[in-house]
Amino acid sequence: MLPIIGSIVVILSVIGGYIASHGHLGALWQPFELVIIGGAALGAFLASNTGEVVKETFKSCLSILKGPKYGKAQYLSILSLLYDVLSKMRKSGVMSLEDDVENPGNSELFKKYPEIVTDHHLLEFMTDCLRLMIGGNINPHELEPLLELELETHHHAALAPAHALQKVADGLPGFGIVAAVLGIVITMGALDGPVNEIGAHVAAALVGTFLGILLAYGFVGPLAAAVEARANEDSRAFECVKAALLASLRGYNPIVAVEFARKSLNSKMRPAYTALETHLKGNR
């Protein structure tokens, strides 16, 4: 919602200030300037990115209009699942998780949390970590850099749409200049015409520069920042899983390991300790 409100404020501020300064709104309506700038920006965006990044960029832009992927309810489920996994590991040994890890969709342990089973990236990260713990005597110092590498790889992929949008924002002022130069070329060809016609051509050229800068700094740049912020926010779920599993490897009991995970969360999204305790008791 905030990106929409911000865009409306940008439009009202720019257009309102222009009209208040006795500007003529019709002079800003230059659809062919938009075609040049928007088409060139879209073409450069498609040429500089893979199909997967293009697809994820559009999905990320739409996701900004929704709420965060992970809220307090989702984190309660993640923490509860981690508690159940670590409790089973402590009671029955790490090998008791082998079937759960290999087939989480059919696991009674995981099926209690369908929202996590359908979150393929988070589920894969969790099961891969558990598989390493099952497969050998790995200590926290060996597992931590591996998890950091996995998180870095995932985060890099999650930030690709934001970087792609930022590159478009960086290029838009240049495309605005291209549109302005083409407008001047048209003006040069009309120098023998009426003064008002020459003035209209010059105005259209200047509008091209105006639109390129406005789109870059008023819309696409902020959208890229919003996509980046959302990717950073969503990555906390993975940090949460990492904190719990490393704490368990260091010998902490399940409730303390889960508390390590809870403390790794943003304070606004972090479930209260009493809420988590009540939730865990209700699942027993």
Wavefront OBJ file of the C-alpha trace (Angstrom):
o trace
v 0.000 0.000 0.000
v 2.800 2.456 0.860
v 4.336 2.274 -2.660
v 0.957 3.266 -4.121
v 0.545 6.118 -1.628
v 4.093 7.291 -2.312
v 3.501 7.289 -6.080
v 0.302 9.298 -5.644
v 2.156 11.840 -3.490
v 4.854 12.162 -6.183
v 2.253 12.737 -8.919
v 0.210 15.230 -6.875
v 3.298 17.150 -5.778
v 4.802 17.457 -9.259
v 1.592 18.082 -11.189
v 0.100 20.244 -8.424
v 3.190 22.432 -8.235
v 3.261 22.748 -12.024
v -0.402 23.788 -12.241
v -0.017 26.175 -9.290
v 2.815 27.835 -11.217
v 0.339 28.503 -14.064
v 1.629 25.644 -16.194
v -0.606 24.188 -18.891
v -1.268 20.516 -18.174
v -1.829 19.686 -21.831
v 1.773 20.571 -22.629
v 2.932 17.615 -20.531
v 0.861 15.124 -22.507
v 3.449 13.758 -24.916
v 2.536 10.092 -25.507
v 5.256 9.493 -28.089
v 7.904 10.648 -25.619
v 6.567 7.972 -23.262
v 6.753 5.406 -26.060
v 10.415 6.250 -26.712
v 11.451 6.284 -23.049
v 9.288 3.377 -21.836
v 9.986 1.190 -24.863
v 13.740 1.772 -24.715
v 13.804 1.066 -20.962
v 11.776 -2.123 -21.383
v 13.969 -3.296 -24.247
v 17.148 -2.658 -22.254
v 15.631 -4.470 -19.262
v 14.799 -7.544 -21.361
v 18.196 -7.508 -23.098
v 20.203 -7.303 -19.869
v 18.464 -9.997 -17.806
v 17.674 -13.689 -18.015
v 14.114 -14.904 -18.454
v 14.052 -16.070 -14.837
v 15.073 -12.644 -13.522
v 12.488 -10.929 -15.741
v 9.768 -13.248 -14.408
v 10.847 -12.787 -10.781
v 11.005 -9.013 -11.212
v 7.375 -8.796 -12.266
v 6.380 -11.151 -9.429
v 8.352 -9.082 -6.923
v 6.699 -5.853 -8.062
v 3.260 -7.406 -7.555
v 4.247 -8.838 -4.166
v 5.059 -5.321 -2.925
v 1.340 -4.556 -3.084
v 0.668 -7.398 -0.642
v 1.758 -7.741 2.956
v 5.082 -9.325 4.010
v 5.517 -12.980 3.148
v 6.293 -13.818 6.781
v 4.336 -12.320 9.667
v 3.987 -13.273 13.316
v 1.668 -16.182 12.486
v 4.131 -17.634 9.959
v 7.051 -17.231 12.350
v 5.061 -18.969 15.077
v 4.652 -21.940 12.723
v 8.350 -21.933 11.804
v 9.432 -21.796 15.443
v 6.938 -24.513 16.394
v 8.187 -26.793 13.621
v 11.777 -26.208 14.689
v 10.834 -27.081 18.270
v 9.116 -30.305 17.149
v 12.088 -31.289 14.981
v 14.667 -30.586 17.671
v 12.576 -32.310 20.347
v 12.309 -35.471 18.251
v 16.029 -35.317 17.558
v 16.798 -35.012 21.273
v 14.432 -37.808 22.346
v 14.947 -40.354 19.561
v 18.290 -39.420 18.071
v 19.188 -37.577 14.897
v 18.645 -40.659 12.708
v 14.946 -40.670 13.638
v 14.526 -37.648 11.352
v 15.793 -39.403 8.223
v 12.370 -40.326 6.817
v 10.949 -36.903 7.718
v 13.763 -35.112 5.921
v 13.681 -37.276 2.805
v 9.883 -37.088 2.412
v 8.667 -33.965 4.246
v 5.405 -33.939 2.280
v 4.492 -37.339 3.770
v 5.949 -36.678 7.211
v 3.537 -36.417 10.122
v 5.992 -33.974 11.665
v 5.921 -31.561 8.711
v 2.304 -32.083 7.666
v 1.160 -30.217 10.781
v 2.575 -27.078 9.134
v 1.206 -27.025 5.557
v 2.232 -23.388 4.991
v 5.869 -24.407 5.466
v 5.587 -27.532 3.305
v 4.341 -25.355 0.437
v 7.184 -22.855 0.941
v 9.666 -24.787 -1.197
v 12.709 -22.549 -0.659
v 12.435 -22.513 3.121
v 11.579 -26.227 3.309
v 14.544 -27.120 1.103
v 16.890 -25.012 3.209
v 15.664 -26.629 6.418
v 15.778 -30.205 5.137
v 19.218 -29.713 3.549
v 20.581 -28.502 6.899
v 19.019 -31.429 8.744
v 20.354 -33.839 6.131
v 23.887 -32.608 6.841
v 23.329 -33.130 10.567
v 22.031 -36.657 9.924
v 24.758 -37.588 7.469
v 27.764 -37.182 9.711
v 29.358 -35.833 12.850
v 29.407 -32.190 11.857
v 30.169 -29.526 14.439
v 28.803 -25.967 14.556
v 32.045 -24.425 13.273
v 31.882 -26.609 10.168
v 28.157 -26.126 9.544
v 27.994 -22.364 10.078
v 30.120 -21.291 7.056
v 28.183 -23.730 4.873
v 24.880 -22.235 5.992
v 26.269 -18.725 5.467
v 27.212 -19.669 1.902
v 23.737 -21.083 1.284
v 22.092 -17.954 2.690
v 24.353 -15.690 0.646
v 23.480 -17.595 -2.545
v 19.750 -17.446 -1.797
v 19.905 -13.760 -0.862
v 21.820 -12.903 -4.014
v 19.088 -14.531 -6.097
v 16.362 -12.787 -4.084
v 17.981 -9.394 -4.710
v 18.331 -9.896 -8.483
v 14.931 -8.245 -9.267
v 15.835 -5.190 -7.172
v 19.187 -4.841 -8.939
v 17.520 -5.218 -12.342
v 15.001 -2.476 -11.509
v 17.731 -0.201 -10.201
v 19.625 -0.540 -13.476
v 16.454 0.489 -15.330
v 16.125 3.491 -12.999
v 19.756 4.434 -13.671
v 19.135 4.305 -17.426
v 15.855 6.236 -17.558
v 17.400 9.752 -17.403
v 19.584 8.770 -20.363
v 16.575 7.568 -22.333
v 14.888 10.869 -21.441
v 17.825 12.671 -23.050
v 17.485 10.440 -26.121
v 13.825 11.464 -26.408
v 14.812 15.133 -25.940
v 17.493 14.961 -28.641
v 15.014 13.405 -31.068
v 12.606 16.215 -30.210
v 15.295 18.806 -31.035
v 15.949 17.026 -34.334
v 12.248 17.419 -35.140
v 12.438 21.072 -34.070
v 15.370 21.707 -36.401
v 13.279 20.432 -39.280
v 10.481 22.856 -38.426
v 12.486 26.070 -38.043
v 10.819 27.612 -41.054
v 7.367 27.088 -39.501
v 5.318 29.276 -37.163
v 6.822 30.262 -33.812
v 4.087 28.500 -31.844
v 4.830 25.237 -33.695
v 8.549 25.536 -32.927
v 7.716 26.230 -29.286
v 5.507 23.123 -29.135
v 8.343 20.956 -30.497
v 10.840 22.390 -27.987
v 8.357 21.807 -25.145
v 7.874 18.202 -26.247
v 11.658 17.695 -26.251
v 11.991 19.107 -22.741
v 9.131 16.928 -21.525
v 11.192 13.897 -22.630
v 13.996 14.877 -20.253
v 11.455 15.618 -17.520
v 9.745 12.222 -17.894
v 13.011 10.280 -17.878
v 14.146 11.892 -14.631
v 10.720 11.683 -12.981
v 10.249 8.013 -13.823
v 13.759 7.192 -12.577
v 13.686 8.980 -9.232
v 9.976 9.132 -8.553
v 8.828 5.622 -9.482
v 11.294 2.959 -10.663
v 14.080 3.802 -8.186
v 11.769 3.717 -5.137
v 10.189 0.509 -6.458
v 13.641 -1.097 -6.643
v 14.335 -0.007 -3.045
v 10.989 -1.459 -1.898
v 11.717 -4.799 -3.610
v 15.165 -4.896 -1.981
v 13.718 -4.133 1.456
v 11.132 -6.906 1.058
v 13.849 -9.412 0.041
v 15.916 -8.460 3.102
v 12.841 -8.828 5.331
v 11.903 -12.247 3.928
v 15.457 -13.540 4.448
v 14.942 -13.401 8.231
v 13.029 -16.695 8.079
v 16.171 -18.444 6.829
v 18.301 -16.769 9.499
v 15.781 -18.012 12.041
v 16.190 -21.648 10.930
v 19.967 -21.305 10.888
v 20.070 -19.898 14.448
v 17.965 -22.743 15.859
v 19.926 -25.548 14.205
v 23.323 -24.120 15.161
v 22.164 -23.646 18.771
v 21.007 -27.270 18.823
v 24.390 -28.460 17.532
v 26.059 -26.501 20.309
v 24.118 -28.594 22.836
v 21.258 -26.302 23.841
v 17.912 -27.945 24.583
v 15.064 -27.386 22.054
v 13.297 -24.553 23.889
v 16.547 -22.583 24.258
v 17.527 -23.276 20.639
v 14.135 -21.986 19.500
v 14.645 -18.903 21.664
v 17.902 -18.248 19.780
v 15.842 -18.387 16.581
v 13.141 -16.083 17.992
v 15.732 -13.518 19.039
v 17.133 -13.424 15.491
v 13.841 -11.981 14.193
v 12.934 -8.346 13.705
v 11.275 -7.009 16.866
v 8.130 -6.032 14.927
v 7.708 -9.537 13.505
v 9.002 -11.488 16.491
v 6.292 -13.445 18.356
v 6.204 -12.730 22.072
v 7.780 -15.404 24.259
v 4.483 -16.047 26.066
v 2.659 -16.368 22.737
v 5.250 -18.881 21.521
v 5.087 -20.840 24.785
v 1.289 -20.987 24.623
v 1.432 -22.069 20.989
v 3.929 -24.832 21.761
v 1.839 -26.122 24.663
v -1.221 -26.166 22.414
v 0.604 -28.315 19.861
v 1.677 -30.949 22.379
l 1 2 3 4 5 6 7 8 9 10 11 12 13 14 15 16 17 18 19 20 21 22 23 24 25 26 27 28 29 30 31 32 33 34 35 36 37 38 39 40 41 42 43 44 45 46 47 48 49 50 51 52 53 54 55 56 57 58 59 60 61 62 63 64 65 66 67 68 69 70 71 72 73 74 75 76 77 78 79 80 81 82 83 84 85 86 87 88 89 90 91 92 93 94 95 96 97 98 99 100 101 102 103 104 105 106 107 108 109 110 111 112 113 114 115 116 117 118 119 120 121 122 123 124 125 126 127 128 129 130 131 132 133 134 135 136 137 138 139 140 141 142 143 144 145 146 147 148 149 150 151 152 153 154 155 156 157 158 159 160 161 162 163 164 165 166 167 168 169 170 171 172 173 174 175 176 177 178 179 180 181 182 183 184 185 186 187 188 189 190 191 192 193 194 195 196 197 198 199 200 201 202 203 204 205 206 207 208 209 210 211 212 213 214 215 216 217 218 219 220 221 222 223 224 225 226 227 228 229 230 231 232 233 234 235 236 237 238 239 240 241 242 243 244 245 246 247 248 249 250 251 252 253 254 255 256 257 258 259 260 261 262 263 264 265 266 267 268 269 270 271 272 273 274 275 276 277 278 279 280 281 282 283 284
